[in-house]
């Protein structure tokens, strides 16, 4: 068994339910790494895109990033692919030789199509070669062909008759006096035609064996054979084999020439390559098997996974962009190596196995940070890549109108516009008029658009955000969206859920909230509809305006001893505070 599967790439990936900044910054940072001479970085996403993102990608001729729903380590990531195995036509001797050569104790047995038939082990063959003493006949019985015997002995045929026929044969040693030689066989009713006699240079026993009509005569020690013996063998159609070994060794090796079918364990411990390592660990308990064969749906051998393989370091690496909170990250991120984080949100609770590169800046978009890395390195992105970063920056800052906007965002946008040769205002108009999330999607997808879960003061809640040109589309679908938001709360078991609908033109928003009545009643903005819809003039930033406000309400409730509860089950009281916005 040699090398494992090749090293996987490093995935640059944004948060779940990605917005334009998450997609664009992933594309840009992967390109930055490649241009810097660091290959193997691949832009990825862990959620579906929307009309705005699709417009941006089409505008700048960029492919959709690779979709990864789960990066949990799989069996294929740790298994050995170069599997030492044996064929179903092999002998026990050949299997033992393979085991000895590769220092393994278990071998998969496959057919010509690599379909697994079972396994053979030293323990199984030990039981076969040393059977119970009260069954001596089994000690003499082999299922093989004469050609396999010759192959195992490294012997030669002096005369061969139907040497490839697979048959059951009884092994006898010609050690007795010629007068008593065959009496035990007659007493045990062993047919001569199913018997092999191993003998040294005893011509009388050789001749007598042939006259009886045995299947094959094996002459041990590589000793010469009288021509008269060979002539008699031809007359009686008895095969004659010359073995280079002594009689005792020859007898033992003949037994190892048995085919593997009598020692194969057909109860195959196997697993599919796509199974999560976390799910397969329990199959490797203290008293369980030490290895699992990796097979596909047709039982074709793909690899092997051992207990020691579970100790290997996971090679999958992630660069998180536009988030730093595990609740926002792709599923399985906590089971692999997070190599870097590039973000512009407040710090959430995230642990890493070792020190990492963590760039966190208080700017309006992650694309601003990535573009600035190009600038600082004296590197110029392609016009298309500059356009991608412009799009992420414009989307996240509402073309520099969001309260999260900083002077650096403006300076970077100007720099990128010069490279792309695009007027930022015209690009902003193109992006924001590219389609309505509300019109393009059913209500359940609307409430999961740019959807993020937070954990603050021990309370889990979510805030989604959509940006529209006016509120007309929202009011037309408000009833369905309200019900979808309540369904979302129940599905995710959240204390409360919010949808922030932002009018890009007026820089105002509506807030739709569903959840704990005690919490909803504390929202101090104008209540304009019975279905918990509030008017939020001048509020456009979830990160810098809405989340701090909701956090204040939760802290007030905590001080009053009246924390919100979940609609369907007790919500988790986590010790973690804060989440990326």
C-alpha positions in Angstrom: 0.0 0.0 0.0 1.5 3.3 -1.1 0.4 6.8 -1.6 -2.9 8.3 -0.7 -5.0 10.4 -3.1 -3.4 13.6 -4.4 -3.4 16.8 -2.4 -6.7 18.7 -2.9 -6.8 22.4 -3.8 -7.3 25.2 -1.4 -10.9 26.5 -1.7 -11.5 30.3 -1.4 -15.1 30.4 -0.3 -17.7 32.9 1.0 -20.5 32.4 3.4 -23.8 30.5 3.0 -26.5 32.3 1.0 -23.8 34.3 -0.7 -24.1 37.9 -1.8 -22.2 39.6 -4.6 -19.3 40.5 -2.3 -18.9 36.9 -1.1 -18.8 35.6 -4.7 -16.7 38.4 -6.2 -14.1 38.4 -3.3 -13.7 34.6 -3.6 -13.0 34.9 -7.4 -10.6 37.9 -6.8 -8.6 36.3 -4.0 -8.1 33.0 -5.8 -6.9 35.1 -8.8 -4.6 37.1 -6.5 -3.0 34.0 -5.2 -2.4 32.6 -8.7 -1.0 35.8 -10.0 1.3 35.9 -7.0 2.7 32.5 -7.9 0.8 30.4 -5.5 -1.1 27.8 -7.5 -3.9 25.5 -6.3 -6.4 28.2 -5.1 -9.9 27.6 -6.4 -12.9 30.0 -6.1 -15.9 28.3 -4.5 -19.3 29.0 -3.2 -21.6 27.2 -0.7 -25.0 28.5 -1.9 -27.0 29.5 -4.9 -26.4 32.8 -6.8 -29.1 35.3 -7.7 -29.9 37.5 -10.7 -27.6 40.3 -9.5 -24.6 37.9 -9.1 -25.4 36.2 -12.4 -25.4 39.6 -14.2 -22.0 40.5 -12.7 -20.4 37.2 -13.7 -21.9 37.4 -17.3 -20.8 41.1 -17.6 -17.2 40.2 -16.9 -17.0 36.8 -18.5 -16.4 34.9 -15.2 -17.5 31.3 -14.6 -19.7 30.4 -11.7 -17.4 29.4 -8.8 -17.3 25.7 -7.8 -20.3 24.7 -5.7 -19.4 23.0 -2.4 -22.3 22.0 -0.1 -20.1 20.2 2.4 -16.3 20.1 2.9 -16.4 17.5 5.6 -13.5 15.0 5.2 -14.7 12.0 3.2 -13.3 8.4 3.0 -11.8 9.3 -0.3 -9.7 12.0 1.3 -7.8 9.6 3.6 -8.1 6.2 2.0 -5.2 4.4 0.3 -5.9 4.0 -3.4 -3.0 1.8 -4.4 -4.4 -1.3 -2.7 -2.5 -4.6 -2.5 -4.9 -7.3 -3.5 -5.1 -10.8 -5.0 -7.1 -12.4 -7.8 -9.8 -15.0 -7.2 -7.7 -17.5 -9.3 -4.7 -17.2 -7.0 -3.5 -19.9 -4.7 -3.0 -19.6 -0.9 0.7 -19.7 -1.6 0.5 -16.7 -3.9 -1.6 -14.8 -1.4 0.8 -15.6 1.4 3.7 -14.4 -0.7 2.0 -11.1 -1.4 1.2 -10.7 2.3 4.9 -11.3 3.2 6.2 -9.0 0.5 4.0 -6.1 1.5 3.8 -6.8 5.3 0.0 -7.0 5.4 -2.2 -9.4 7.1 -5.4 -9.0 5.1 -5.9 -9.1 1.3 -8.9 -8.1 -0.8 -9.8 -10.8 -3.4 -11.1 -9.4 -6.7 -12.2 -10.8 -10.0 -11.1 -9.6 -13.5 -13.4 -6.5 -13.2 -11.9 -5.6 -9.8 -15.2 -6.5 -8.1 -14.5 -7.5 -4.5 -15.4 -11.1 -3.7 -14.1 -11.0 -0.1 -10.9 -11.0 1.9 -8.3 -13.5 3.0 -6.2 -13.1 6.1 -3.4 -14.8 7.9 -5.8 -15.9 10.6 -8.2 -17.5 8.1 -5.4 -19.4 6.3 -4.0 -20.5 9.7 -7.3 -22.1 10.5 -7.3 -23.8 7.1 -3.7 -25.1 7.2 -4.0 -26.3 10.8 -7.4 -27.8 11.0 -8.8 -29.6 14.0 -6.9 -32.8 14.8 -10.1 -34.9 14.9 -10.6 -34.3 11.2 -7.4 -35.7 9.6 -9.0 -36.1 6.2 -9.4 -32.3 5.9 -5.7 -32.0 6.6 -5.0 -33.9 3.4 -7.6 -32.3 1.1 -6.7 -29.5 -1.4 -8.9 -27.9 -4.0 -6.6 -26.9 -6.8 -5.2 -27.8 -10.2 -2.0 -29.5 -11.1 -0.7 -26.4 -12.8 -1.3 -24.4 -9.6 0.7 -27.0 -7.7 3.6 -26.8 -10.1 3.4 -23.0 -9.9 3.4 -23.0 -6.1 6.3 -25.6 -5.9 8.2 -23.8 -8.6 8.4 -27.4 -10.0 8.2 -28.9 -13.5 6.0 -31.3 -15.3 7.7 -34.5 -16.4 4.3 -35.6 -17.8 1.1 -33.7 -17.7 -2.5 -34.8 -18.0 -5.4 -32.2 -17.9 -3.2 -30.0 -15.7 -5.5 -27.0 -15.6 -8.6 -28.8 -14.3 -9.8 -27.5 -11.0 -10.5 -30.5 -8.6 -10.4 -31.7 -5.1 -7.4 -33.9 -4.4 -6.1 -35.9 -1.4 -2.4 -35.6 -0.6 -0.6 -38.8 0.6 3.1 -39.4 1.4 4.7 -42.6 0.0 6.7 -43.3 3.2 5.4 -46.8 4.1 6.5 -50.2 3.0 5.3 -51.3 -0.4 3.2 -54.0 1.2 1.2 -51.6 3.4 1.4 -48.5 1.2 -2.2 -48.1 0.0 -4.0 -49.9 2.8 -4.9 -46.7 4.7 -6.3 -45.1 1.6 -8.4 -48.1 0.9 -9.6 -48.1 4.5 -10.6 -44.4 4.2 -12.2 -45.1 0.8 -10.1 -42.5 -1.0 -10.5 -42.8 -4.8 -7.1 -43.2 -6.4 -8.0 -40.9 -9.2 -8.4 -38.1 -6.7 -5.1 -38.7 -4.9 -1.6 -37.2 -5.1 1.3 -39.2 -3.9 4.5 -37.5 -2.8 7.5 -39.8 -2.7 11.3 -39.7 -3.0 13.6 -42.0 -4.9 11.6 -45.2 -4.3 10.9 -46.7 -7.7 8.7 -49.5 -6.3 6.3 -47.0 -4.6 6.4 -44.8 -7.7 5.4 -47.8 -9.9 2.8 -49.1 -7.5 1.1 -45.6 -7.2 0.9 -45.3 -11.0 -0.6 -48.8 -11.3 -3.2 -48.0 -8.7 -4.3 -45.1 -11.0 -3.5 -42.0 -8.9 -4.1 -38.5 -10.3 -0.5 -37.3 -9.9 2.9 -38.5 -8.7 5.2 -35.9 -7.2 8.9 -36.8 -7.0 10.6 -34.8 -4.2 14.2 -33.5 -3.9 14.6 -32.9 -7.7 15.7 -36.5 -8.0 16.0 -38.3 -11.3 13.1 -40.5 -12.5 13.5 -43.8 -14.1 12.3 -43.7 -17.8 10.3 -46.9 -17.1 8.3 -44.9 -14.5 7.6 -42.2 -16.9 6.6 -44.7 -19.6 4.2 -46.4 -17.1 2.8 -43.0 -16.2 2.0 -42.2 -19.9 0.3 -45.6 -20.3 -1.9 -45.0 -17.2 -2.4 -41.2 -17.9 -0.8 -40.2 -14.5 0.8 -36.8 -14.3 4.4 -36.7 -13.0 5.9 -33.7 -11.3 9.5 -33.0 -10.2 9.6 -30.9 -7.0 12.9 -29.2 -6.0 12.0 -29.5 -2.3 12.2 -32.3 0.2 9.2 -34.4 0.9 8.0 -32.5 4.0 8.3 -29.1 2.4 6.7 -30.4 -0.8 3.7 -31.7 1.2 3.2 -28.4 2.9 3.5 -26.3 -0.2 1.1 -28.6 -2.1 -1.5 -27.6 0.5 -0.8 -24.0 0.0 -1.6 -24.5 -3.7 -5.3 -24.6 -2.7 -7.4 -22.0 -4.3 -8.7 -19.2 -2.1 -12.4 -20.0 -2.3 -12.2 -22.2 0.9 -10.6 -19.4 2.9 -12.3 -16.3 1.6 -14.3 -14.3 4.1 -17.3 -13.1 2.0 -18.7 -10.9 4.8 -16.9 -7.9 3.3 -16.5 -4.9 5.7 -16.8 -2.1 3.1 -17.6 1.6 2.8 -18.4 4.1 0.0 -15.7 6.7 -0.8 -18.2 9.5 -0.2 -19.1 8.7 3.4 -18.0 11.3 5.9 -15.1 10.4 8.1 -17.1 11.5 11.2 -19.7 8.8 10.3 -17.2 6.0 9.7 -15.2 6.4 12.9 -17.7 4.5 15.0 -17.0 1.4 12.8 -13.5 1.4 14.1 -14.2 0.6 17.7 -11.7 -1.3 20.0 -13.1 -4.7 19.1 -14.1 -4.0 15.5 -12.3 -4.5 12.3 -9.0 -2.7 11.6 -9.7 -1.9 7.9 -12.6 -1.2 5.6 -12.5 -1.8 1.9 -13.7 1.2 -0.1 -16.0 0.1 -2.9 -18.5 1.7 -5.2 -22.2 0.7 -5.8 -21.0 -2.2 -8.0 -18.5 -3.5 -5.3 -15.6 -2.4 -7.5 -12.5 -1.9 -5.4 -11.5 1.8 -5.0 -9.2 1.8 -2.0 -8.8 0.8 1.7 -9.3 2.7 4.9 -7.5 1.6 8.1 -7.6 2.8 11.7 -4.2 4.4 11.2 -5.5 6.4 8.2 -7.9 8.1 10.6 -4.9 9.7 12.2 -3.7 11.4 9.1 -4.0 15.2 8.9 -6.9 16.4 6.8 -5.5 18.0 3.7 -8.5 20.1 2.6 -7.8 23.8 3.1 -10.2 26.7 3.1 -9.7 30.5 2.8 -12.9 32.1 4.3 -13.8 35.4 2.6 -16.5 37.8 3.7 -17.2 36.0 7.0 -15.4 34.6 10.0 -18.3 32.9 11.9 -18.7 29.1 11.8 -22.5 29.4 11.6 -22.0 31.2 8.3 -19.4 28.9 6.9 -19.8 26.0 4.5 -20.8 22.8 6.2 -17.9 20.8 7.5 -15.6 23.9 7.8 -14.9 23.0 11.4 -13.5 19.6 10.3 -10.9 20.9 7.9 -8.0 23.3 7.8 -8.9 27.0 7.7 -5.8 28.5 6.3 -6.8 32.2 5.9 -9.6 34.6 6.6 -10.2 37.8 4.6 -13.1 39.7 6.1 -14.6 43.1 7.1 -17.1 42.0 9.8 -16.8 42.0 13.5 -15.2 38.9 15.0 -17.3 35.9 15.7 -16.4 32.7 17.6 -14.0 30.6 15.5 -11.2 28.3 16.5 -8.3 27.2 14.3 -5.9 24.3 14.8 -2.9 26.6 14.2 -2.0 30.3 13.6 -3.4 31.6 10.3 -3.4 34.7 8.2 -6.4 36.8 9.3 -7.0 40.0 7.5 -9.9 41.9 9.1 -10.4 45.6 8.2 -13.3 48.0 9.0 -14.2 48.7 5.3 -17.3 48.5 3.3 -16.6 45.2 1.4 -14.2 42.3 1.3 -13.5 43.2 -2.4 -11.9 46.4 -1.1 -9.5 44.4 1.0 -8.6 42.1 -1.9 -8.1 44.9 -4.3 -5.9 46.7 -1.8 -3.7 43.5 -1.6 -3.2 43.8 -5.4 -2.2 47.5 -4.9 0.2 46.8 -2.0 1.9 44.0 -4.0 2.3 46.3 -7.0 0.2 43.9 -9.0 -2.5 45.0 -11.5 -5.6 42.8 -12.0 -7.0 42.2 -15.4 -9.8 44.6 -16.5 -12.3 41.8 -16.1 -11.1 41.0 -12.5 -11.1 44.7 -11.7 -14.7 44.8 -12.8 -15.5 41.8 -10.6 -14.0 43.6 -7.6 -15.8 46.8 -8.5 -19.1 44.9 -8.6 -18.6 43.4 -5.1 -17.6 46.7 -3.6 -20.5 48.6 -5.2 -23.0 45.9 -4.1 -21.9 45.8 -0.5 -21.6 49.6 -0.1 -24.7 50.5 -2.2 -22.2 52.4 -4.4 -20.5 54.1 -1.4 -23.9 55.1 0.1 -23.9 52.6 3.0 -22.9 53.7 6.5 -20.2 51.0 6.3 -18.4 52.9 3.5 -15.0 54.3 4.3 -12.6 56.6 2.4 -10.6 53.6 1.5 -13.6 52.1 -0.3 -13.8 55.2 -2.5 -10.1 55.3 -3.2 -10.1 51.6 -4.2 -13.2 51.9 -6.4 -11.5 54.8 -8.3 -8.4 52.7 -8.8 -10.3 49.7 -10.0 -12.4 51.8 -12.4 -9.3 53.1 -14.0 -8.1 49.5 -14.7 -11.5 48.3 -15.8 -12.2 51.3 -17.9 -15.7 51.5 -16.5 -17.7 54.3 -15.0 -18.7 53.2 -11.5 -22.1 54.9 -11.6 -23.1 53.2 -14.8 -21.9 49.9 -13.4 -24.0 50.5 -10.3 -27.1 51.2 -12.3 -26.5 48.0 -14.3 -26.1 45.9 -11.2 -29.0 47.3 -9.2 -31.4 47.1 -12.1 -30.4 43.5 -12.9 -33.5 42.0 -11.4 -35.7 41.8 -8.3 -35.0 39.0 -5.8 -38.6 39.1 -4.8 -40.0 38.7 -8.3 -37.4 36.1 -9.4 -37.8 33.7 -6.5 -40.6 32.0 -4.4 -41.1 33.4 -1.0 -39.1 30.6 0.8 -36.0 31.5 -1.3 -36.6 35.2 -0.7 -36.3 34.9 3.0 -33.1 32.8 2.6 -31.5 35.3 0.3 -28.4 36.7 2.0 -29.5 34.8 5.1 -27.3 34.8 8.2 -27.8 33.2 11.6 -26.5 35.0 14.7 -25.8 34.0 18.3 -25.9 36.8 20.8 -26.7 36.8 24.5 -27.4 33.1 24.2 -30.1 33.7 21.6 -30.0 32.4 18.1 -31.7 34.5 15.5 -31.4 35.4 11.8 -31.5 38.4 9.6 -31.9 38.2 5.8 -31.6 41.1 3.4 -32.8 41.9 -0.1 -32.2 45.1 -2.0 -35.0 46.4 -4.4 -35.7 49.4 -6.5 -38.7 50.5 -4.4 -41.0 48.5 -2.2 -43.7 47.7 -4.7 -42.6 44.1 -5.3 -42.5 43.5 -1.6 -46.0 44.7 -0.9 -47.4 42.6 -3.7 -45.9 39.4 -2.0 -45.9 40.5 1.6 -48.3 37.8 2.8 -46.4 34.9 1.3 -43.1 36.3 2.5 -44.4 36.7 6.0 -45.5 33.1 6.1 -42.2 31.9 4.7 -40.4 33.9 7.3 -42.4 32.1 10.1 -41.7 28.8 8.4 -38.0 29.6 8.4 -38.1 30.4 12.1 -39.7 27.0 12.8 -37.3 25.1 10.6 -34.1 26.6 12.0 -35.5 26.7 15.6 -34.7 30.4 16.0 -35.9 32.9 18.7 -36.8 35.4 16.0 -36.2 36.0 12.3 -36.0 39.3 10.4 -36.0 40.3 6.7 -34.6 43.7 5.9 -35.9 45.0 2.5 -33.8 47.9 1.4 -34.8 50.5 -1.3 -31.6 51.3 -3.1 -33.0 54.5 -4.5 -34.3 56.1 -1.3 -31.8 54.5 1.1 -34.7 53.4 3.4 -35.7 49.9 4.5 -38.6 47.9 5.7 -38.2 45.3 8.5 -40.3 42.2 8.6 -39.9 40.4 12.0 -41.5 37.2 13.3 -40.9 35.6 16.6 -41.1 36.1 20.4 -43.8 38.8 21.1 -41.9 40.2 24.0 -39.0 40.9 21.7 -41.0 42.2 18.8 -42.8 44.6 21.1 -39.5 46.3 22.0 -38.8 47.3 18.4 -39.2 51.1 18.6 -39.4 51.9 14.8 -42.8 52.8 13.4 -45.1 49.8 13.1 -46.8 50.1 9.7 -48.5 46.7 9.4 -50.2 44.1 11.6 -47.7 41.5 10.3 -44.8 43.0 12.3 -43.6 45.2 9.5 -41.6 48.3 10.6 -40.4 51.4 8.7 -36.7 52.0 9.1 -35.9 55.3 7.4 -32.2 55.8 6.7 -31.3 52.2 7.6 -29.5 50.3 4.9 -26.7 48.4 6.6 -27.4 45.1 8.4 -23.9 45.1 9.8 -23.5 48.6 11.0 -27.1 49.7 11.8 -29.6 46.8 12.3 -27.5 44.2 14.1 -26.2 46.6 16.8 -29.8 47.8 17.3 -31.1 44.2 17.7 -28.2 43.5 20.1 -29.2 46.4 22.2 -32.7 45.1 22.5 -31.4 41.6 23.6 -29.2 43.1 26.2 -32.2 45.1 27.6 -34.2 42.0 27.8 -31.4 40.1 29.5 -31.2 42.9 32.1 -34.9 42.6 32.6 -34.7 38.8 32.9 -37.1 38.4 29.9 -35.2 36.7 27.1 -37.0 35.6 24.0 -37.9 31.9 23.5 -38.0 29.7 20.5 -41.3 28.9 18.6 -40.9 25.2 18.4 -38.2 24.1 20.9 -36.0 25.5 23.7 -33.3 27.5 21.8 -29.7 26.7 22.6 -28.1 28.9 25.3 -24.7 29.3 23.7 -21.7 30.9 25.4 -20.7 32.4 22.1 -21.5 36.0 21.4 -21.6 37.9 18.2 -21.6 36.9 14.6 -20.5 38.2 11.3 -23.0 40.5 9.6 
